[in-house]
Amino acid sequence: MDTAESLRHYLETFAARGLSSALNPGATEADLKNFESEHGIRLPETLADVYRAFNGQIHDRIPPGEPRWLALDEIYGKQQEWREFCETYYGKHWPNVRLPHIDAEGLAKNTLYNPFWLPFMADNEGFYCVDFDPEAGGSSGQIIYTKINTDPTTSDIIHLDDSFALWFDSHAHALGASHHTVGLTTLIDEYLTYQRLNPALTLNPPASPNDIRITEHINGIRFPDNLKTIWHAYNGYKHPTADNREYWIGHDAIAAAQAAWRDKLTARLGSDPATTERPDAGESSQTQPYYYHPMWLPIYQMGDIIIALDYAPTEDGNTGQPLVIYSGEDYEIITDYDSFDEWLYTFLSYTLYPEENDDPPSLAAANHSYRSEIRAHIEQHIGPIAATFKREESDSSIDLLWLPPGDEHPYHALITSGLSDRPMDVPDGPRRAQRERAELMIMLPPDWQLSSKNLHSEQGYWPIVWLSMLADYAQSRDNWIAIGNLFPNGNPMTPIADTPFSGVTILPPLVSHSHDFGTYRSKDGNRINIYCLMPLYAGEIELLNREGLEALLARFDAHHISGEIADPTRPDSSR
């Protein structure tokens, strides 16, 4: 792909994500010439083309946590901040400090700061730079990532590519290929899907737009659009969850939540919390200094942590800014987020993809066997494994584990063992490591006959065939499996064996199992997802293709399909 094509593809990806408004207007030729003259360098032509297309990104219009393109007039200021950081934390001898190890050894200079490292992109950890002063083994114009912090043992200088053109081509491809760089809307869709599938949650019915407007009118405010999106799916929880007391508050429950919050503070303080100053009040100039304000509207709570929207900020704050309120013994209010969307993106990212690696994407981890860990995990959550089926006639090393029905799980379970030994070929992206290892399972009715006679018939063998086939597919080049993937039985579709089903989709096993079962963190820190095969009727496949997974799950709810068991007697939810 040439530079023009990569840049066009890149801009189309931003547009598809709804992030075009985050791009500054392009730099003029005069802007570029002045910049090069002031810095005494010549920008790589591909980087100049990027700046002609857009001159950096607006900070508060991109999803939190994503790297941001710097505008030309920001770069010098960032360099000065970087240098001042080194002087502050490493002292006047900072130019002599060397990191104990750097990834770019022999390619880039081992130093805390170099004026010939030109930062063009920044994230929460460091800068993406064009290196005009490489080591002997490097090349002028190479791209490095510099992560310099207060601890030299965790700081690093990483070599990303030999030129900006090569790096940008890879970066543009990864951004377009990744399923999880599509912004907040996709995270909300995923989160709502998980919420609907979690039987432990007591979700209220959806709120109507008119009811929300009435609440807005009563309070004289406007709620954030994405908060209303959540309320349109379900209007908060009926009860907090038992494990961590998580509680989304419906729009019509805000007044009651405020009253409970204020009463608790009044009893604790012995004074009016709306006029009593907090001990930490001087640490933030963005919000009122009191324990409570009637225009702080709580919308989410987990234990003693309250998320409230601030509709009475100070001049330094933003209307509707989310306050993170630690309402326990050490009462504290944090104002780290400028908008609800910024908080929501961070919250959903950590909820859906915990312990995410913030380093730039690297090569997939080496092969490793997790079989003993997975077996222990399965037996802890489901029960004892009765048998292991070896695939003698196949080159695949993936085995199948069988768990017969038990008191706690009235179904047969067949689960792959060995699929997670190798990472799947998931496209590059910031959450690749969270998606690339998995095992598959299928749950079968308790009357399904597991016998040597039945296993050699098409009718009895089809679950094993499909489980094995999709495991092999997931391990093949350029393929992977994720939630919502659809696999019809042929084209045109035909029934699977003698069942009424014409294909399968992939779901998390959240209805039949806890979230802890569906996501396992290995001893070496890798995340392994356990996905469930859900056979579908032909009409359900068409519905999934046409309207998406959320619509299919809504039909499941309407037809009281309450589990992922491959039951051929269940109703067809598309009818």
C-alpha positions in Angstrom: 0.0 0.0 0.0 1.6 3.4 -1.0 1.6 6.4 1.2 -1.4 8.1 -0.4 -3.5 4.9 -0.1 -2.4 4.4 3.6 -3.3 8.0 4.4 -6.7 7.7 2.7 -7.4 4.5 4.5 -6.3 6.0 7.8 -8.7 9.0 7.4 -11.5 6.8 6.4 -11.0 4.8 9.6 -11.2 8.0 11.7 -14.4 8.9 9.9 -15.9 5.4 10.4 -15.1 5.8 14.1 -16.8 9.2 14.3 -13.5 10.9 15.1 -13.1 13.2 12.2 -14.0 16.2 14.4 -10.9 15.4 16.5 -8.6 16.3 13.7 -7.2 19.8 13.3 -7.2 21.4 9.9 -4.2 20.5 7.8 -0.9 22.4 8.0 0.0 24.8 5.1 3.2 24.6 3.2 4.3 27.8 5.1 3.6 26.0 8.4 5.7 23.1 7.4 8.5 25.3 6.1 8.6 27.4 9.3 8.6 24.3 11.5 11.5 22.7 9.6 13.4 26.0 9.7 12.9 26.5 13.5 13.9 22.9 14.3 16.7 22.6 11.8 15.4 19.4 10.4 13.6 18.1 7.3 10.4 16.2 8.1 10.1 12.7 6.4 7.8 13.3 3.4 5.2 10.8 4.7 5.0 12.7 8.0 4.7 16.0 6.1 1.8 14.4 4.1 0.1 13.5 7.4 0.4 17.1 8.7 -0.9 18.4 5.4 -4.0 16.2 5.9 -4.5 17.1 9.6 -2.3 19.1 12.0 -2.6 17.0 15.1 -5.6 16.0 17.1 -7.8 17.9 19.6 -7.1 16.4 23.1 -10.6 16.2 24.5 -12.2 14.7 21.4 -10.3 11.4 21.2 -11.0 8.3 23.3 -9.0 8.4 26.6 -5.9 6.1 26.5 -5.4 6.3 22.8 -2.2 8.0 21.5 -2.7 11.5 20.2 -1.1 13.2 17.2 0.7 16.4 18.2 0.1 19.6 16.3 3.3 21.2 14.9 3.0 24.1 17.3 2.8 21.7 20.3 6.0 19.8 19.6 8.6 22.3 20.9 6.5 22.7 24.1 6.4 19.0 24.6 10.2 18.8 24.2 10.6 21.4 26.9 8.3 19.6 29.3 10.2 16.4 28.7 13.5 18.1 29.4 12.2 19.8 32.5 10.9 16.5 33.7 14.4 15.0 33.5 15.9 17.9 35.3 13.3 17.7 38.1 13.4 14.0 38.8 17.0 13.2 37.8 18.8 16.3 38.9 21.4 18.5 37.1 23.4 15.5 36.1 20.5 14.0 34.1 22.4 14.1 30.8 24.8 11.5 32.2 22.0 9.1 33.4 21.8 5.8 31.4 18.9 3.3 31.6 20.0 -0.1 32.7 18.5 -1.7 29.6 16.7 -0.4 26.4 15.0 -2.3 23.7 16.7 -0.2 21.1 20.2 -1.0 22.3 22.7 -0.2 19.5 20.0 1.5 17.4 19.1 4.6 19.5 21.0 6.6 22.1 20.6 5.5 25.7 19.7 8.8 27.2 16.7 10.4 29.0 16.2 13.1 26.4 17.6 14.0 23.0 16.7 17.3 21.3 16.9 15.4 18.0 14.1 13.1 19.0 11.1 14.7 17.4 7.9 13.7 19.2 4.9 13.5 16.8 2.5 11.4 18.9 2.0 11.0 22.7 0.1 8.6 25.0 -0.1 8.3 28.7 3.3 6.7 29.0 5.6 8.4 26.5 6.3 9.7 23.0 6.5 8.3 19.5 9.5 10.1 17.9 11.4 10.5 14.7 15.0 9.9 15.7 17.4 12.2 13.8 20.4 11.2 16.0 20.6 7.4 16.0 23.3 5.1 17.3 25.7 3.6 14.7 23.4 0.6 14.2 20.3 2.7 13.7 19.2 4.9 10.8 18.4 8.6 10.7 14.6 9.0 10.6 13.9 5.8 12.4 10.8 5.7 14.7 11.3 5.1 18.4 8.9 5.0 21.4 10.4 6.7 24.5 8.9 5.8 27.9 10.8 7.9 30.4 9.5 8.0 34.0 10.8 8.4 37.5 12.1 4.9 37.7 14.9 4.0 35.3 14.3 0.3 35.6 10.8 0.7 34.1 11.8 3.3 31.5 12.6 2.2 28.0 13.5 3.3 24.5 11.9 1.0 21.9 12.7 0.7 18.2 9.5 0.6 16.2 10.6 0.8 12.6 13.4 2.0 10.3 11.4 4.9 8.8 8.2 6.8 9.3 6.8 5.5 6.0 7.1 1.9 7.2 5.8 2.7 10.7 2.8 4.6 9.3 1.8 1.8 6.9 1.8 -0.7 9.8 0.0 1.8 12.1 -2.7 2.6 9.6 -3.2 -1.1 8.8 -3.5 -2.0 12.5 -6.0 0.8 13.2 -8.2 -0.3 10.3 -7.9 -4.0 11.1 -8.5 -4.0 14.8 -12.0 -4.8 16.0 -11.5 -2.9 19.2 -10.2 0.5 18.1 -13.6 1.7 17.0 -14.2 4.0 19.9 -16.6 4.4 22.7 -19.7 3.2 20.8 -18.3 -0.3 20.3 -17.3 -0.5 23.9 -20.8 0.5 25.0 -22.3 -2.2 22.7 -20.0 -4.9 24.1 -20.7 -3.8 27.7 -24.5 -3.8 27.2 -24.2 -7.3 25.6 -22.3 -8.6 28.6 -24.8 -7.0 31.0 -27.7 -8.6 29.2 -26.0 -12.0 29.4 -25.2 -11.8 33.1 -28.0 -13.6 35.1 -26.7 -12.1 38.3 -27.8 -8.6 37.3 -31.2 -7.3 38.1 -31.8 -4.9 35.3 -34.7 -2.4 35.2 -36.7 -2.1 32.1 -35.5 0.5 29.5 -36.3 4.2 30.2 -38.2 6.1 27.6 -36.8 9.2 26.0 -39.7 11.2 27.3 -39.2 10.0 30.9 -35.5 11.0 30.8 -36.5 14.5 29.4 -38.8 15.0 32.4 -36.0 14.2 34.8 -33.7 16.6 32.9 -36.4 19.3 33.1 -36.9 18.8 36.8 -33.2 19.2 37.4 -32.6 21.9 34.7 -29.8 19.9 33.1 -29.0 17.8 30.1 -27.6 14.3 30.6 -24.8 13.0 28.4 -26.0 11.2 25.3 -24.1 8.0 26.1 -25.6 7.9 29.6 -29.0 8.0 28.0 -27.9 5.2 25.7 -27.3 3.0 28.7 -30.7 4.0 30.3 -32.4 3.3 27.0 -31.0 -0.3 27.3 -31.9 -0.6 31.0 -32.8 2.1 33.5 -30.2 1.1 36.1 -30.2 -1.9 38.4 -33.0 -2.9 40.7 -30.5 -4.0 43.4 -26.7 -3.7 43.7 -24.7 -6.8 42.8 -23.9 -9.1 45.7 -20.1 -9.4 45.1 -18.9 -5.9 44.7 -22.1 -3.9 45.3 -22.0 -2.4 41.8 -25.1 -0.3 41.1 -26.0 1.7 38.0 -28.6 4.2 39.1 -31.6 4.9 36.9 -32.5 8.4 36.0 -35.6 8.2 38.3 -33.6 6.9 41.2 -31.1 9.7 41.4 -33.1 11.8 43.9 -33.4 8.8 46.3 -29.7 8.0 45.9 -28.9 11.6 46.6 -31.0 11.6 49.8 -29.4 8.4 51.1 -25.9 9.8 50.4 -26.7 13.1 52.1 -28.4 11.4 55.1 -25.3 9.1 55.6 -23.0 12.1 55.5 -25.2 14.1 57.9 -25.2 11.3 60.5 -21.4 10.9 60.1 -20.4 14.6 60.2 -23.1 15.9 62.6 -23.5 18.9 60.3 -24.9 19.8 56.9 -22.6 18.2 54.3 -23.7 20.8 51.7 -22.0 23.6 53.9 -19.2 21.5 55.5 -15.8 21.8 53.7 -13.9 18.6 52.9 -10.3 18.2 54.1 -9.2 17.6 50.5 -11.0 20.7 49.1 -7.8 22.5 48.4 -6.6 19.8 46.1 -9.0 20.5 43.3 -10.1 23.9 41.9 -12.7 22.3 39.5 -15.4 21.5 42.0 -17.2 23.0 45.1 -15.3 22.4 48.4 -18.1 20.7 50.3 -18.9 17.1 51.0 -22.1 17.3 49.0 -23.9 19.5 46.6 -27.6 19.1 45.4 -26.4 19.5 41.8 -24.0 16.5 42.1 -26.1 13.8 40.5 -25.0 10.2 41.3 -25.3 7.8 38.4 -23.1 4.8 39.4 -21.9 3.3 42.6 -19.5 0.5 43.5 -19.2 0.0 47.3 -18.1 3.3 48.8 -17.2 4.8 45.4 -19.8 7.1 43.8 -19.7 8.5 40.3 -21.7 11.8 40.2 -22.1 14.3 37.4 -21.3 17.8 38.6 -23.7 20.4 37.4 -22.4 23.1 39.7 -18.7 23.3 38.9 -16.3 26.1 39.6 -15.0 28.3 36.8 -12.1 25.9 36.4 -14.4 22.9 36.0 -16.7 21.7 33.2 -20.5 21.4 33.5 -21.4 17.7 33.8 -17.9 16.6 34.7 -17.8 13.3 36.5 -16.7 13.3 40.1 -15.1 10.1 41.5 -16.2 10.3 45.1 -14.6 8.0 47.7 -17.3 8.2 50.3 -15.7 5.9 52.9 -13.8 6.8 56.0 -11.2 8.9 54.0 -13.6 11.0 52.1 -12.1 12.3 48.9 -13.3 13.7 45.5 -11.2 13.2 42.4 -11.7 15.4 39.3 -9.5 13.5 36.8 -12.1 13.5 34.0 -13.4 16.4 32.0 -16.5 14.6 30.6 -18.7 11.6 31.2 -17.5 10.0 28.0 -13.9 10.2 29.1 -14.7 8.5 32.4 -17.0 5.9 30.6 -14.3 5.0 28.1 -11.8 4.3 30.9 -14.4 2.4 33.0 -15.5 0.2 30.1 -11.9 -0.5 28.9 -10.8 -1.7 32.4 -14.1 -3.6 32.9 -14.1 -5.4 29.6 -10.3 -5.8 29.2 -8.7 -5.8 32.7 -5.0 -5.5 33.3 -4.5 -4.4 29.7 -0.8 -4.0 28.7 -0.2 -0.3 27.9 3.0 -0.8 26.0 3.0 -0.4 22.2 1.8 -3.6 20.4 4.5 -6.1 20.0 4.8 -9.6 18.5 2.5 -12.3 19.9 3.8 -14.2 22.8 5.6 -17.5 22.3 3.8 -20.8 22.4 3.1 -22.0 25.9 1.1 -24.9 27.4 -1.7 -23.9 29.7 -3.4 -27.3 29.7 -2.9 -28.1 33.4 -4.0 -24.6 34.4 -7.1 -24.7 32.2 -8.1 -28.2 33.6 -7.8 -26.9 37.2 -9.8 -23.8 36.3 -12.6 -25.9 34.7 -12.8 -28.3 37.6 -12.9 -25.4 40.0 -15.9 -23.8 38.3 -17.8 -26.8 36.8 -16.7 -30.1 38.3 -14.4 -33.1 37.6 -13.3 -34.0 34.1 -14.5 -37.5 33.2 -12.5 -38.1 30.1 -10.0 -36.6 27.6 -10.6 -37.3 23.9 -7.5 -37.5 21.9 -7.9 -36.7 18.2 -5.9 -39.7 16.9 -6.7 -39.2 13.2 -5.8 -35.5 13.2 -2.6 -33.6 13.1 -4.1 -31.2 15.6 -2.7 -31.3 19.1 -6.0 -30.0 20.5 -7.8 -32.4 22.8 -11.4 -32.4 24.0 -12.4 -32.6 27.7 -15.7 -34.1 28.7 -17.6 -33.2 31.9 -20.9 -35.2 32.4 -24.0 -33.6 33.9 -23.8 -32.8 37.7 -25.9 -31.3 40.4 -24.6 -27.8 39.8 -24.5 -28.1 36.0 -27.3 -30.2 34.4 -25.7 -30.6 31.0 -22.8 -32.2 29.3 -19.8 -30.0 28.6 -17.2 -30.5 25.9 -14.2 -28.1 26.2 -11.1 -27.8 24.0 -7.7 -28.2 25.7 -4.7 -26.9 23.9 -6.2 -24.2 21.7 -4.8 -21.5 24.0 -1.3 -22.9 23.7 -0.8 -20.8 20.6 -2.1 -17.2 20.2 -4.7 -16.8 17.4 -3.8 -14.5 14.5 -5.8 -11.5 15.8 -5.1 -8.3 13.9 -2.8 -5.8 15.6 -4.4 -3.4 17.9 -4.1 -2.0 21.5 -6.1 -5.0 22.9 -4.7 -7.8 20.8 -3.2 -9.6 23.8 -6.7 -9.7 25.4 -8.2 -11.5 22.5 -5.6 -13.9 21.1 -5.8 -16.9 23.4 -9.0 -18.9 23.9 -10.6 -22.3 24.5 -14.0 -23.3 23.1 -16.9 -25.2 24.7 -20.3 -26.6 23.8 -23.0 -27.5 26.3 -25.4 -30.4 25.5 -28.6 -31.5 27.0 -28.3 -34.1 29.8 -30.0 -36.8 27.7 -27.4 -36.5 24.9 -25.9 -40.0 24.7 -22.2 -40.1 25.0 -21.4 -43.7 23.9 -19.1 -45.4 21.4 -22.1 -46.2 19.2 -23.5 -42.7 19.3 -20.1 -41.1 18.7 -19.6 -42.9 15.4 -23.0 -41.6 14.1 -23.4 -38.2 12.5 -26.2 -37.4 14.9 -24.1 -38.0 18.0 -20.8 -36.8 16.6 -21.7 -33.4 15.3 -20.9 -31.4 18.5 -17.4 -32.9 18.5 -17.0 -32.2 14.8 -18.0 -28.6 15.1 -15.9 -28.0 18.2 -12.8 -29.6 16.6 -13.4 -27.8 13.3 -13.7 -24.3 14.8 -10.7 -25.0 17.1 -8.6 -25.8 14.0 -10.0 -22.8 12.2 -9.0 -20.5 15.1 -5.4 -21.9 14.8 -5.1 -21.4 11.1 -3.3 -18.4 9.5 -5.1 -15.1 9.4 -8.1 -16.5 11.4 -9.3 -16.0 14.9 -12.5 -16.4 16.9 -14.4 -13.8 18.9 -17.8 -13.1 20.4 -20.5 -12.7 17.8 -18.6 -14.6 15.0 -21.1 -16.5 12.8 -20.4 -19.9 11.1 -23.3 -21.1 8.9 -23.4 -24.7 7.8 -22.5 -24.4 4.2 -23.6 -22.0 1.4 -26.6 -22.3 1.0 -27.2 -23.3 4.6 -28.3 -26.8 5.4 -29.2 -28.4 8.8 -26.5 -29.8 11.0 -26.9 -33.6 11.1 -30.5 -34.2 12.1 -30.9 -31.1 14.2 -33.0 -28.0 13.3 -29.8 -25.8 13.5 -28.1 -24.4 10.4 -24.9 -22.9 12.0 -23.4 -21.6 15.2 -22.3 -18.3 16.7 -19.8 -17.6 19.5 -21.0 -16.3 22.9 -19.4 -15.8 26.3 -20.7 -18.5 28.7 -22.1 -15.9 31.1 -25.7 -17.2 31.4 -24.6 -20.6 32.5 -21.4 -19.6 34.3 -19.9 -16.7 36.2 -17.7 -14.1 34.5 -14.7 -15.5 36.4 -15.1 -18.8 34.5 -15.3 -17.1 31.1 -12.0 -15.1 31.5 -9.0 -16.8 33.0 -5.7 -15.1 33.8 -2.8 -17.6 33.5 0.1 -17.7 35.9 2.3 -15.9 33.4 -0.2 -13.1 33.0 -1.9 -14.0 29.7 -5.7 -13.7 29.4 -7.5 -16.8 28.1 -11.1 -16.4 27.1 -13.5 -19.4 27.2 -16.1 -19.1 24.4 -19.3 -21.0 23.9 -20.7 -22.4 20.7 -24.4 -21.6 20.4 -26.2 -23.4 17.6 -28.7 -21.2 15.7 -31.8 -21.8 13.5 -31.6 -20.5 10.0 -33.9 -17.6 10.8 -31.7 -16.6 13.8 -28.6 -16.6 11.5 -30.4 -14.2 9.1 -31.4 -12.0 12.1 -27.9 -11.9 13.4 -26.6 -11.0 9.9 -29.2 -8.4 9.5 -29.6 -6.7 12.9 -26.5 -7.8 15.0 -25.9 -9.7 18.2 -27.8 -7.3 20.4 -31.0 -7.9 18.5 -30.5 -11.7 18.6 -30.0 -11.6 22.4 -33.1 -9.5 22.8 -35.1 -12.2 20.9 -33.5 -14.9 23.2 -34.8 -12.9 26.2 -38.3 -12.6 24.7 -38.4 -16.4 24.1 -37.0 -17.2 27.5 -33.9 -18.8 26.1 -31.9 -18.6 29.3 -28.7 -20.5 28.6 -26.2 -21.5 25.9 -27.1 -25.2 25.9 -27.4 -26.7 22.4 -30.9 -27.9 22.9 -32.7 -28.9 19.6 -36.1 -28.6 21.3 -35.7 -24.9 22.2 -37.9 -22.4 20.4 -36.8 -20.5 17.2 -36.4 -17.0 18.5 -36.6 -15.5 15.0 -40.3 -16.4 14.8 
